[in-house]
Amino acid sequence: MKLRNILILAVPVFLLGCSKNQNTTYNPIPTETVNFQVDMNSPLYNGLNAAGGYAYVGGQGYKGVILICDNNNNIDAYDRACPYNYTDECAILTVRPENFDIECGSYLTTTKNNKPVTTFAPCCGSAWNYAGVINNGPTQYAPKRYTVTQNGSILTVTN
């Protein structure tokens, strides 16, 4: 009898604990071949030597790849396609260092009073921290992650 009462109380608590969570096992972005190397000593990639540093690599993945150095000095690689609606033209992931996150959208530069003005134009409103965990928005998916191996200053990124 006591076991039955415990189960009656435990099952609803367990089910409530299964609220909207990030899906890390499925990603809707189509698989594209990713296989490249970068040298972190190169001026293009030396920002990856410090926490918060990042770089974009075109021509890989579905919409390019973001390389980002997290707070533990680990390099993560994500596809730039937003997993919420990757087919939208604006659905590209952009690092927002001022917010310490990755957001769906891009920076636009316009001219005001003959001076360039750069603003961020959000797309779907989804955002993730540098570890790929959802911060905000309608997405239920982490950004598509690629494997990074490091040998000295050389990073190899594959899927």
N, C-alpha and C positions, 0 to 999 in steps of 0.2 A: 504494500500500500504506500509506504513512504517513497519507494523508488518511483512509483507512478506519479506521485505529487512532484517529485524533483524533476522528472521528465516534462511534466506539464509546464513547469516554470522555466526550465532550461531551454526548451525548444523555441519559444517566442523570443527569448533573449538572444539565442544564437541567430535566428532569422533576422532580427533587427540589426545585428552586427554585420549583416551582409548587405548593407545599403549601397548606394552608388559607389562602386570602386573602379579604379583604373584597370582596364584590361591589358595585361602585359603578355598574354600568350597569343593573341591574335592582333594583326594589324592589317587594315584594309589596303594599304599602299602596295601596288604591284611590285613584285621582285624584279629588280634590275641588277645586272652584274656590277659589283663594286670590288675593285682590286687596284689599289694604288699605294704609292709610298710618298711621304714628305719628309724633308730634313728640317728638324726644329731649329737648326742653326742658320737656315736660310732666312733672309730678311722678311720673306713672305709669311713665314711660320714661327718666327722666334717669339711671338706673343704667347705661344703655347707653353713657354717655359715658366709661366707664372699663373697662379690661380685667377680665374676669370678671363684669361686670354682666350682668344678664339680666332678661327680662320674659316673661310668658305672655300670649298673646292668644287668647281663646276665640272660638268661632263661625267659625273658618276652618280649612281643611284637614280631615283625617279626625277628629282628636281635639284640635284646637287647634294653636297654633304657639308654639315657643320662639324668642325672639330673644336672641342672646347675643353679647357683645363678646369677641372672642378676644384673645390676648396681643399681637397686632399692631394692635389697635384696629379690626379689621374686624368688621362685624356679619354674623352667619350666622343663617339661619332654618331651623328643622327642624320637621317635623310631630311632635306629641307622641305619636303612635301608635308603639308598639314594633314594629319590622319583624320580630321573631322570631315573634310570634303576636299580631298586632294586634287580633284579635277578642276576646281575653281582656279582661274588665272591668278587671283590674288593670294591663294592658299599656299604661301611660302613661309617657312619658319625663319625668323630673324632674331639674332641675339640682341637683347636690350640691356646693355651693361648698367644703365642708370636704374633699371628695375631689378637687376640680378636675375633675369629670367630669359626664356625663349618664348617669343610670341608669334602668332599667325598674322602676318602683314609685312609691310616693308616701309623703309624710309623714302620719302619723296622730297626733292629739293625744288623749291620755287623761288621766284625773285620778288622781293618786296622793297620798295624804295631803292632800287638798283643794287640790292644786296641779296645774296643767296640765303634762303631760310629753309632749314631741314626740319621736317615733322614726321612723326610716325603715323602711318595710315593702317589701322587695324583691318583685318579681314573678317574672321568669324568670332574673334574675342577669346579664343583659346590661348592659354599660357601654361608653361611648364617651368619648374626650376631647372637648374643646370644638370641635375641628376635625372631629368626626364619625368618627374612626378608632376601630375596635374595641379596647377595653382588656381585656374579659372577657366570659364568658358564651357561651351556645350560638348566638347570632345569627351569621349570615354576611353581614349587610347593614348598610350605613351607615344612619343615620336618613334619612328622606326629606327632601331639601333643597329649599328654595325660593329664588328669585332675589330679592336685595335690591339696590335702587339707592338712592343717597343724594343729596339735593339740599339742602345746608345741614343743618339739623337734622331735615329730613323724610325718613323712610325709606318707601319703597314696596316692598311685598312681593307677589310674584306667582308663578304657576307657569306 
